[in-house]
Amino acid sequence: MPDATIDPSVQGRPKTLDEAKAWMKSRLAARTHPMNNIEPVEGNRLIDQLKGLDGESWAAVWGTAADGVMNEARQAERNGDAAAVSALYQRASGLYFMGRFPCPNHPAKERCAVAEREAYIAASRHWPHPVEPVIVPFAGRKGEGNRVTGYLRRPHDVPKPRVVVMWGGVDAWKEQMTAISDAFLARGLATIAMDNAGTGESPVKGVVDADRSFVAMFDWAAAQRDLDADRVACLGRSFGGYWATRLAHLHPDRIAGAVNWGGGAHFMFQREWIEASRYPDSYLMDLVETRSRMLGASTDEEYIAFFERLSLLDQGLLDRPCAPLLLVNGKDDRQCPIADMHLLMERGSPKSVRLFPGGHMGLTPQTLPTIVDWLVARAHNQS
């Protein structure tokens, strides 16, 4: 079995405000998550205004800016300025996203999260492929929700398209799946974006069998006469790649192909890696708190224990047959150990794998096209 070697430099510490500002400006210049939907001039100005990384200070800067843009969007809508409306709502959505980033751990951040969804849906009404909100009944247990929410988008001129169900990680939710959805729509596939377990509007926390929420969406899609979804394709980004992997092993007959884009399987959930990856250089702030909210953990010991129980190896799943599975990551990832990719390759059904240069998720110009090409072929049952 491969060894999940820990680089001592991963241990790290929380970023200072100045370090966080430099990190954000670097991401803003590169147009990468979480700054990829922020205009550079506006983004630099707002970053310079930040007085702290606490929830109140953070949301005050991003949320106030978003409120102003939201008001502009509503005024443009009243004036019938269709050319400006969608762009303004989308800009507001991006700013509200930053206001709730990485998780709504303060009332001001929660306000931004709600407003982000409103602005996103409003923007999508003017897209060539608008969002159709989907509400699926869910038989949640005590303390869980009773519905799964998704965003369906359909390609043009495809009467009964195949379907890709997609979700993000701990901080990128269904509102951050637009570019990926666009890429699949251009290839004739319908997309359903939903929230990863324990995030956004997910009805469940990241408990061991949280895949129930994804299966509920699969069931809904399969029941639609205008969708070809008896066997869906699925894509999990970052931590969401874990659930794509679990689903591929649990429901191989229902999944045409699955992609684990930067998620773990076993080593990621071991105490040594949990401790070492608290402050990876690829993350801005509050990773432990964001993950704890996802897991439903209220103490540090719960955080570690809840993480440890997610191991797919310990659950006895990795030697089972699985649906076609593509493993993608950056070879220098500090959030998810590459050893998990090797472990998955060595157990059970053969897997496809593509490692890219760089850190978490291997974000290069070739990464998303590689994933799209592979998953489109699987959706259409091509070798």
DOTOR-762244 format. One record per residue (C-alpha): residue in one letter; x, y, z. Coordinates in steps of 0.1 Angstrom, whole numbers, plus 5000, padded with zeros to 4 digits. Each point is the difference from the previous one (the first is absolute). Layout:
# residues N
AXYZ/...
***
This chain:
# residues 383
M500050005000/P501450354991/D501250235028/A498350345004/T503350185007/I499550335018/D502150304989/P500950195032/S499450334981/V496349914999/Q499650055037/G499850374996/R498050255019/P497050234993/K500750284975/T500450355013/L497850274985/D502950124978/E500849644989/A496349944992/K499850324980/A503149904979/W498549654995/M496750154988/K501750244976/S502049724986/R496949794994/L498250314986/A502850054975/A499949644989/R496249994998/T499849695022/H497749905029/P498850175021/M500750324981/N499149894965/N496650185000/I501350335013/E501050294978/P503750085005/V499850375006/E497049965024/G501649705016/N503350175008/R498250305014/L497849795023/I502949795011/D501950315011/Q496950115020/L500049685022/K500750075036/G499949645012/L499249644991/D497349975027/G496449944987/E498750355007/S502950194985/W500249774970/A496350014991/A499850375006/V502450074971/W498849744975/G496350015009/T499750384999/A501650004966/A497649734988/D497050195014/G500950304978/V500449794969/M496749815008/N498250345001/E501550094967/A498849674985/R496450065013/Q500050354986/A501349884966/E497249745000/R497450275007/N501450204972/G499949714976/D503750014995/A500349634991/A503650024989/A501150115035/V497749805022/S501649664998/A503650135003/L499150215031/Y498149715017/Q503049774993/R502450255013/A497950045032/S499949625004/G503849984998/L500350275026/Y497549845023/F501949674996/M503150175013/G497950145028/R498949655012/F503449844992/P501249755010/C496949925021/P497250205016/N501449995036/H498650345009/P496550154995/A501350264976/K501649724979/E496749805001/R498250314986/C502550004972/A499549634993/V496250054996/A500550314978/E502549824979/R497449744990/E497550274992/A502450194978/Y501249684983/I496549894990/A499250354988/A503150014979/S499349664984/R496650114987/H501950194973/W502449724990/P499749794968/H499549705024/P498250135030/V499949825034/E496949815008/P499949955038/V499149655010/I498549905033/V500149635008/P498249855030/F502449845024/A499249765029/G502550155024/R500649865035/K499450195032/G501950334998/E500549984962/G498250194972/N497149874979/R501150114966/V502950004976/T500550324979/G501750004966/Y500450224970/L499149834967/R501350154967/R499149854966/P501950014967/H498350134968/D498649774973/V500549685021/P496549865006/K501149755027/P503550075012/R502349795021/V500750155034/V503050105021/V499350055037/M502750225016/W501050145034/G502850195016/G502049975032/V499850175033/D499950364987/A499049994963/W496349934998/K497549964972/E500250374992/Q503749954991/M499449734974/T499150234971/A503249974979/I500049625004/S496349984991/D500650224969/A502749764988/F497749705002/L497150194984/A502250084971/R500449634995/G496349925001/L499649885036/A497650135025/T501450095034/I498749995036/A502150205025/M499349925036/D501750075034/N502649765015/A498949835031/G500150235030/T500250324979/G497650264985/E496549875000/S500949635004/P497549835023/V502749785017/K503350055016/G503149814988/V499049685018/V501249664987/D496849944980/A499450364988/D500049864964/R496349965007/S499550364989/F501849944966/V498049684994/A496850195005/M501050244972/F501049704978/D496549855006/W498350334991/A502150034968/A499249644990/A496350075003/Q500050294976/R498649914966/D502050274982/L503449905015/D502049694993/A501249935035/D499749635007/R503750015004/V501350345009/A503650144997/C501250175032/L502850245009/G501250085035/R502450295005/S502550025028/F498549845031/G497049914978/G502249764982/Y499849775030/W496249964995/A500449944963/T502449725009/R497749855026/L497050014977/A502049844972/H500649705023/L496649995015/H497950054968/P502149894970/D496849904981/R498650355003/I503150204990/A501450024965/G503250165012/A501250195031/V502850255005/N501850065033/W501650344994/G502350055030/G498249795027/G501249755025/A499349645007/H501949885031/F503350175008/M498350345000/F497949895030/Q502949875022/R501050205030/E503550084988/W498750164968/I497150175017/E502550175024/A502550084972/S497550154976/R498350255024/Y501750304982/P500949904965/D501550274978/S497249944975/Y497350125024/L499250355011/M498549975035/D497749815024/L500549664983/V499549805033/E496950205009/T498649964964/R500749625001/S498549985035/R496850164989/M499849764971/L500649705022/G497750125028/A502950005025/S499950245030/T503449925016/D503549934987/E499849635011/E496749974982/Y501650154969/I502749745000/A497749715009/F497350104974/F502750024973/E501649675009/R496649814996/L499950114963/S502849774989/L498849804970/L502749745007/D498749945036/Q496449994986/G501149704979/L499050164967/L503250024980/D500249644989/R496550014986/P499350064963/C499350364992/A498750214972/P502650154976/L502050245022/L502450274990/L502450135027/V501350364994/N502250215022/G503150225002/K503149795008/D501050245028/D496750025018/R500250095037/Q496349975008/C499549644987/P502949755000/I501049864966/A500449675018/D496249974999/M500250004962/H502549725001/L497949805024/L496950034978/M502049884970/E501349705018/R496649875013/G496849874983/S499150094965/P502750174977/K499850385001/S501050284977/V502350265014/R501550344990/L502350205022/F500850364990/P502750235012/G499350215030/G498149975032/H496449935010/M497949884970/G502850064975/L498550324986/T501550044965/P498450104966/Q499949634991/T498349875032/L496350074994/P500149914962/T501649675010/I497249935025/V497350114976/D501349784971/W500249695022/L496650055016/V498250084968/A501449674985/R498849815030/A496650164999/H499649894964/N501349655008/Q503250054979/S503249825009/
***
